[in-house]
Amino acid sequence: MLKNTFIHIPGIGIQTEQRLWASGIQSWDDATEDRTGGLSPKKRQTVIEHLRASNKQFDEINPNYFFELSPASHHWRFFPEFRDATVYLDIETTGLSRYTETITTIALYDGASIFYYVKGRNLDDFPEDIGKYKVIVTYNGKSFDLPFIERYFGIQLNQAHIDLRYPLASLGYTGGLKGCETRLGFHRGDLADIDGYFAVLLWQDYRKNRNEKALETLLAYNIQDVLTLEILMVIAYNLKIADTPFYLNRLQEPVLPETPFDVDINTVARIRSEQNYFALL
C-alpha cells in the first residue's frame, strides 16, 4: 500500500488522502498525471516534488524515509514493499528493568531463516547480524525490546520499526502478544502456559542446574514469538487495508517453519511444582 500512500507528504493528512483516493488519485503514478484532486496548485506541486523523492527512496530500498515521515500509527503501510528486508525480533531477559537486568536470549526470523543468540555463547554476534536488516518488527519493542538492546549492547538500532502492539490495539486486539494470538484463534500447544515470568525461571534452571532442556524450552518459547510476529503482521496489515480502496491487495498468510527446539515437559512440570511448593511456605 506504500505507493497508494500520501500521508508522508507535508500538509497531507488522512482526510486529504481520502479525498485524493475518492477523486481517482489512488497511487503515486496517478498524482503525477494532470489531475488536481481538489488540491491547490501550490499543494499539488508539493505533492509532485515529494513523490519524486519518494520514488527515489523506494528504489534505493530506504524504508527509514517513510518511517520518519509517516505517523507511527501508519507504519504498517510500508511492510509489503520492504518485506524482504524485514526481520522479526524478540528478546528474553532476567527481568523488566533494562538498567539492572540482562538479556538471556534473542530470537530473529527473517521470513526464511531462524537465528537465536544465547548469553555466554553467541550473544555478542547479535549487533552485527541485526545490521543486515532495514525493518524490525516487534510486539511492544518500542517500550521494551529495542531500548533494552540498545542499552545492553551500547548500540543504536536505526532501522525502521513496526511495533505491532499499536496497529493490533487499534483493531481491538490487546492483552500482550499471547493475548492477541488467543483472540485470533492461535494456540501454542506445549508452550501455551509459558509466559515471560516462566522464561526467567527457565533461564535460572539452565544456569543453576546446567539443564540444557531448560535452555531448549526457553529458546522454543522465544523463537515461537518471532514466528508468530510474521503471522500477526500479515493479519494486521490485511485488517488495516480492509477499509481502504485497496482491500483486494491482501497478503497471503505465511507458512511458518518448525521451531528447532521442543518443550521439555518434565522440566516445565518440575519448575512449576517447585514454585508451587515455595509459594506454600
Secondary structure, 3 states (H helix, E strand, C coil): CHHHCCCCCCCCCHHHHHHHHHCCCCCHHHHCCCCCCCCCHHHHHHHHHHHHHHHHHHHCCCHHHHHHHCCHHHHHHHCHHHHHHEEEEEEEECCCCCCCCCEEEEEEECCCCEEEEECCCCHHHHHHHHCCCCEEEECCCCCCHHHHHHHHHCCCCCCEEEECHHHHHHCCCCCHHHHHHHHCCCCCHHHCCCCHHHHHHHHHHHHHHCCHHHHHHHHHHHHHHHHHHHHHHHHHHHHHHCCCCCCCCCCCCCCCCCCCCCCCHHHHHHHHHHHHHHHHC
